[in-house]
Amino acid sequence: MQLSSILENIVNDNQLHSKWLNTLSYMENAGAKKISASEHKEEVTLLILKHAAEEHRHAYYLKKQLVKLDENLCKTYTNAELLVPDHTRFYLNTLDVQVCRYLKKHFNLSGFDLKFAAYLFVTYAIEVRADELYPIYQQILTAKESKVTVKSIILEEEGHLEEMLNQLREFSPDWEKHAEAIIQIEQKMFNDWMQSLAKVVN
C-alpha cells in the first residue's frame, strides 16, 4: 500500500486522523527531546536550541490541530491514542542506536563526539523523511478540504534540512556516502512502520 493511499484512508476517518496527528506530535516531541539529550553540557549552539525549540513547537502545533477534528480525542500519548504505538515509540531510539553503531564503525567516535555525529545524521535522515511525508499529507488535506494544515511545518522542515546539510559538509568531506547509508537504514524502518500502519487503516 502506497504512502498516499495510507494517508488518504487516515484522513477519511476522523478517529484515525486524530490518532495520526497525535502520532506525528509524539514523534516531533520525541525528536525535540532527542536533540536536547545530545547537547554538550556547556557548548550549546544557537542552531541546536533552535532545532529543539522548533520540534517542540511542531509537537504542540500538531496537538492543537486535533481540536479541528474533535477536541475530546487524543489528549495524551498513551498507546490507545497513537497509531501502531510499538513502532512509533521505538522509531527514533532504534534509528539512533543503529546510526551510533554505524558511526562507531566508520569514524571510531565515542562520548560527546559520537552523540553529536549521531544528532547530525539522524536529524538529516528524519528531515529527508519529513520533506517527503508532510507535503504528501498536505496535498491530501487540501484535496479533502480539511481544516487541518501542516504548511508551516513544511516550510520549517525545509529550512532544517538545509541547515543539516551545511553541518554535514563541515563534519566530513565524504558525508554524502555515509548519509546515503543512514538514509537506507531509516528507509527500512519507515517501510516496516508503513506496513504496520497499512494493516490498521486498510
VENVENZI-V886331 format. One record per backbone hydrogen bond with DSSP energy under -0.5 kcal/mol. NH is the residue of the N-H (numbers start at 1). CO is the residue of the C=O. If there is no record, write none. Layout:
nh->{NH | NH}
co->{CO | CO}
//
This chain:
nh->{6 | 7 | 8 | 9 | 10 | 11 | 12 | 13 | 13 | 14 | 17 | 17 | 18 | 19 | 20 | 21 | 22 | 23 | 24 | 25 | 26 | 27 | 28 | 29 | 30 | 31 | 32 | 33 | 34 | 35 | 36 | 37 | 38 | 38 | 39 | 44 | 45 | 49 | 50 | 51 | 52 | 53 | 54 | 55 | 56 | 57 | 58 | 59 | 60 | 61 | 62 | 63 | 64 | 65 | 66 | 66 | 67 | 68 | 69 | 70 | 73 | 81 | 82 | 83 | 88 | 89 | 90 | 91 | 91 | 94 | 95 | 96 | 97 | 98 | 99 | 100 | 101 | 102 | 103 | 104 | 105 | 106 | 107 | 108 | 108 | 109 | 113 | 114 | 115 | 116 | 117 | 118 | 119 | 120 | 121 | 122 | 123 | 124 | 125 | 126 | 127 | 128 | 129 | 130 | 131 | 132 | 132 | 133 | 134 | 136 | 137 | 138 | 139 | 140 | 141 | 142 | 143 | 144 | 145 | 146 | 154 | 155 | 156 | 157 | 158 | 159 | 160 | 161 | 162 | 163 | 164 | 165 | 166 | 167 | 168 | 169 | 170 | 171 | 172 | 175 | 177 | 178 | 179 | 180 | 181 | 182 | 183 | 184 | 185 | 186 | 187 | 188 | 189 | 190 | 191 | 192 | 193 | 194 | 195 | 196 | 197 | 198 | 199 | 200 | 201 | 202}
co->{2 | 3 | 4 | 5 | 6 | 7 | 8 | 9 | 10 | 12 | 10 | 13 | 14 | 15 | 16 | 17 | 18 | 19 | 20 | 21 | 22 | 23 | 24 | 25 | 26 | 27 | 28 | 29 | 30 | 31 | 32 | 33 | 34 | 35 | 36 | 42 | 43 | 45 | 46 | 47 | 48 | 49 | 50 | 51 | 52 | 53 | 54 | 55 | 56 | 57 | 58 | 59 | 60 | 61 | 62 | 63 | 64 | 65 | 66 | 66 | 70 | 78 | 79 | 19 | 84 | 85 | 86 | 87 | 88 | 90 | 91 | 92 | 93 | 94 | 95 | 96 | 97 | 98 | 99 | 100 | 101 | 102 | 103 | 103 | 104 | 103 | 110 | 110 | 111 | 112 | 113 | 114 | 115 | 116 | 117 | 118 | 119 | 120 | 121 | 122 | 123 | 124 | 125 | 126 | 127 | 128 | 129 | 129 | 130 | 132 | 133 | 134 | 135 | 136 | 137 | 138 | 139 | 140 | 142 | 141 | 150 | 151 | 152 | 153 | 154 | 155 | 156 | 157 | 158 | 159 | 160 | 161 | 162 | 163 | 164 | 165 | 166 | 167 | 168 | 172 | 174 | 174 | 175 | 176 | 177 | 178 | 179 | 180 | 181 | 182 | 183 | 184 | 185 | 186 | 187 | 188 | 189 | 190 | 191 | 192 | 193 | 194 | 195 | 196 | 197 | 198}
//
